[in-house]
Amino acid sequence: MHLRYEIDADKIAEFREYGQRWIRLVNKFGGDHHGYFLPSEGDSDEAFALFTFPSLADYEQYRLAAADDPECIEAYNLAVETKCIRRYERRFVSPLFA
């Protein structure tokens, strides 16, 4: 999964907290989170995330479980309340590792 975020450049700290929570949560539900990539130079309002699950079925199970998980709901609400994310795009990609 590849996520591209348009974030509020004045709320990078809030987005960082959001990302730290989701790294742990994706891993908790059987995925491998490969990190968030926050602005450092160039566009100051663009961030990315990469994570994988063993299969699309496993990813779909994660989505169902996350919808009812209190920690996931809290992490989602952090983004809503702080408005650190303006919008995002989600792409399904298949990794190729060495």
Backbone bond lengths (Angstrom), bond angles and torsions (degrees), N, CA, C in turn:
res aa  C-N    CA-C-N  psi(-1)  N-CA   C-N-CA  omega(-1)  CA-C   N-CA-C  phi
1 M - - - 1.433 - - 1.527 107.95 -
2 H 1.301 114.70 130.77 1.464 121.74 175.22 1.517 107.52 -116.92
3 L 1.315 116.42 126.62 1.459 122.01 177.55 1.516 109.23 -117.87
4 R 1.310 115.39 131.91 1.458 122.16 173.07 1.510 106.79 -114.18
5 Y 1.329 115.25 124.05 1.459 121.43 -178.40 1.514 110.75 -110.41
6 E 1.312 116.12 140.00 1.454 121.70 163.65 1.524 104.13 -101.48
7 I 1.316 115.84 116.23 1.457 120.98 -174.20 1.524 110.50 -114.53
8 D 1.315 115.63 164.82 1.454 121.55 173.38 1.529 106.69 -80.35
9 A 1.311 117.11 116.57 1.472 121.50 -176.15 1.522 112.51 -61.81
10 D 1.320 117.47 -20.38 1.465 120.87 177.90 1.522 112.39 -87.85
11 K 1.332 116.62 0.03 1.463 120.15 -177.79 1.527 111.76 -126.91
12 I 1.317 115.29 38.53 1.467 119.75 179.60 1.527 110.93 -64.87
13 A 1.321 117.68 -36.69 1.468 120.34 179.13 1.533 110.54 -61.47
14 E 1.320 116.98 -41.06 1.457 120.91 178.72 1.528 110.72 -67.38
15 F 1.333 116.09 -40.81 1.460 119.35 177.75 1.529 110.49 -65.98
16 R 1.311 117.31 -37.49 1.469 120.91 177.79 1.535 110.02 -60.09
17 E 1.318 117.12 -44.40 1.463 120.53 178.41 1.535 110.53 -62.78
18 Y 1.328 116.37 -43.40 1.460 121.71 176.61 1.537 109.77 -56.14
19 G 1.317 116.95 -49.09 1.455 121.52 -179.66 1.515 113.04 -62.33
20 Q 1.313 117.50 -42.43 1.461 120.21 179.59 1.525 111.09 -61.42
21 R 1.312 115.93 -37.92 1.471 119.07 177.70 1.524 110.99 -65.48
22 W 1.341 117.26 -45.62 1.458 119.76 -175.95 1.522 112.86 -71.02
23 I 1.308 118.71 -29.01 1.473 119.54 175.07 1.524 109.16 -57.76
24 R 1.312 116.28 -49.13 1.462 120.71 -179.79 1.529 111.46 -65.00
25 L 1.340 116.39 -40.56 1.462 119.61 -176.39 1.529 112.33 -69.73
26 V 1.310 118.41 -41.25 1.466 120.49 176.79 1.527 109.47 -60.08
27 N 1.323 116.50 -43.85 1.465 120.19 178.84 1.529 111.10 -65.09
28 K 1.328 117.16 -37.64 1.471 122.47 178.71 1.523 110.91 -59.00
29 F 1.323 117.23 -34.96 1.462 121.69 -177.12 1.533 113.00 -96.21
30 G 1.330 117.86 18.56 1.456 121.35 171.54 1.512 116.37 95.15
31 G 1.314 117.29 4.08 1.452 120.35 177.10 1.516 111.38 -91.12
32 D 1.303 115.61 172.82 1.466 122.68 172.28 1.521 106.50 -118.65
33 H 1.321 115.30 110.64 1.467 119.35 178.71 1.517 107.37 -86.83
34 H 1.323 116.24 130.19 1.460 121.82 -178.18 1.522 111.91 -101.53
35 G 1.320 116.29 7.17 1.453 120.64 171.56 1.514 114.95 110.34
36 Y 1.307 112.44 164.04 1.464 122.78 170.79 1.514 107.26 -103.82
37 F 1.294 116.06 147.11 1.451 122.31 -179.52 1.522 106.76 -123.97
38 L 1.338 114.85 108.03 1.456 121.91 -174.48 1.518 110.45 -97.32
39 P 1.324 116.55 160.60 1.469 119.89 -179.45 1.526 111.92 -60.93
40 S 1.317 115.34 139.70 1.467 119.77 171.47 1.519 109.54 -132.82
41 E 1.319 116.86 -45.12 1.466 122.05 173.18 1.518 107.37 -138.37
42 G 1.296 116.49 155.59 1.462 119.83 -177.70 1.520 109.93 87.69
43 D 1.338 115.60 -141.65 1.465 119.77 -178.92 1.522 110.30 -59.08
44 S 1.320 116.58 129.41 1.462 120.35 -177.81 1.521 112.08 -94.72
45 D 1.324 117.46 0.78 1.461 119.71 -177.20 1.528 112.53 -120.94
46 E 1.324 117.02 22.77 1.462 121.06 -177.73 1.524 109.19 -127.46
47 A 1.336 115.58 132.34 1.453 122.02 177.91 1.525 107.81 -138.53
48 F 1.329 115.87 161.63 1.459 121.59 -177.09 1.520 110.19 -136.43
49 A 1.323 115.56 157.45 1.463 122.10 172.59 1.521 108.06 -141.84
50 L 1.320 115.12 148.49 1.467 122.41 176.42 1.522 109.03 -133.97
51 F 1.324 116.13 132.10 1.454 119.47 171.70 1.518 109.01 -152.61
52 T 1.317 115.41 159.73 1.459 120.93 -178.83 1.525 109.95 -132.77
53 F 1.322 114.54 154.52 1.458 123.91 170.32 1.522 106.52 -125.46
54 P 1.329 117.79 156.24 1.465 119.49 -178.56 1.533 113.58 -57.36
55 S 1.340 117.19 -29.90 1.467 120.10 -179.31 1.527 109.00 -154.83
56 L 1.314 115.94 167.45 1.460 120.82 175.44 1.527 110.25 -63.85
57 A 1.312 117.14 -36.22 1.472 121.11 177.47 1.531 110.47 -61.92
58 D 1.332 117.04 -41.20 1.470 120.62 177.64 1.525 110.82 -64.82
59 Y 1.313 116.49 -39.29 1.460 120.46 176.97 1.531 110.47 -63.10
60 E 1.313 116.98 -43.33 1.459 120.69 179.72 1.525 110.98 -64.15
61 Q 1.330 117.49 -37.08 1.467 121.18 175.49 1.530 110.70 -63.46
62 Y 1.319 116.23 -42.15 1.468 121.05 176.58 1.525 110.09 -58.38
63 R 1.326 117.50 -45.97 1.470 121.26 -179.38 1.529 110.82 -60.11
64 L 1.317 117.27 -42.81 1.464 120.78 178.76 1.527 111.30 -65.24
65 A 1.322 116.26 -45.35 1.470 120.19 -179.19 1.527 111.39 -66.69
66 A 1.323 116.83 -39.10 1.465 120.96 -178.53 1.524 112.04 -64.82
67 A 1.313 116.89 -30.35 1.467 120.61 -178.35 1.526 112.38 -63.10
68 D 1.336 116.95 -25.37 1.463 121.35 -178.74 1.522 113.89 -110.91
69 D 1.311 117.32 -3.40 1.461 121.23 -176.11 1.530 110.26 -80.60
70 P 1.337 118.56 124.98 1.472 120.82 -178.21 1.533 114.02 -57.37
71 E 1.329 117.45 -38.68 1.471 119.48 179.68 1.534 111.25 -67.66
72 C 1.318 116.88 -38.78 1.468 120.59 178.35 1.523 110.66 -66.87
73 I 1.308 116.06 -42.51 1.464 120.43 178.21 1.518 110.13 -61.66
74 E 1.328 116.82 -41.73 1.461 121.13 178.33 1.529 111.52 -63.80
75 A 1.328 116.96 -41.73 1.470 120.55 178.93 1.525 110.55 -64.99
76 Y 1.324 116.98 -42.54 1.455 120.94 177.54 1.535 110.61 -62.02
77 N 1.322 115.84 -44.39 1.465 120.23 -179.81 1.522 112.16 -63.46
78 L 1.318 117.99 -30.92 1.465 120.80 176.20 1.525 109.95 -57.92
79 A 1.311 117.01 -46.09 1.469 120.72 179.95 1.526 110.97 -65.92
80 V 1.318 116.55 -40.42 1.470 120.40 -179.71 1.525 110.50 -64.96
81 E 1.323 116.32 -47.39 1.466 121.14 -175.82 1.530 112.26 -68.35
82 T 1.321 116.93 -39.05 1.470 119.58 -177.60 1.525 112.23 -87.10
83 K 1.330 116.44 -16.05 1.468 121.84 -177.01 1.532 112.21 55.33
84 C 1.335 114.91 36.88 1.467 119.75 179.15 1.527 111.59 -75.35
85 I 1.341 117.62 -20.76 1.465 122.30 178.53 1.520 108.03 -109.45
86 R 1.321 114.96 123.61 1.471 119.51 177.02 1.528 110.77 -85.50
87 R 1.333 115.27 -41.77 1.462 121.26 176.69 1.519 108.28 -166.36
88 Y 1.316 115.49 166.02 1.469 119.42 176.72 1.514 110.06 -147.45
89 E 1.321 114.38 158.69 1.457 123.50 175.91 1.519 107.64 -123.40
90 R 1.321 115.54 138.95 1.466 120.69 -179.25 1.516 108.73 -118.51
91 R 1.328 116.45 131.15 1.459 122.17 177.45 1.523 109.37 -126.98
92 F 1.307 114.93 136.60 1.453 120.02 174.92 1.520 107.68 -90.89
93 V 1.298 116.39 121.10 1.453 122.45 179.67 1.534 108.53 -131.12
94 S 1.317 116.15 157.19 1.465 121.38 176.87 1.513 108.45 -109.40
95 P 1.320 116.72 127.29 1.459 119.16 -178.58 1.530 112.17 -76.28
96 L 1.297 114.45 153.17 1.452 122.30 172.36 1.530 105.45 -127.75
97 F 1.317 115.50 111.67 1.463 120.51 -179.62 1.531 108.91 -108.58
98 A 1.306 115.83 156.71 1.471 120.80 179.54 1.500 112.13 -61.93
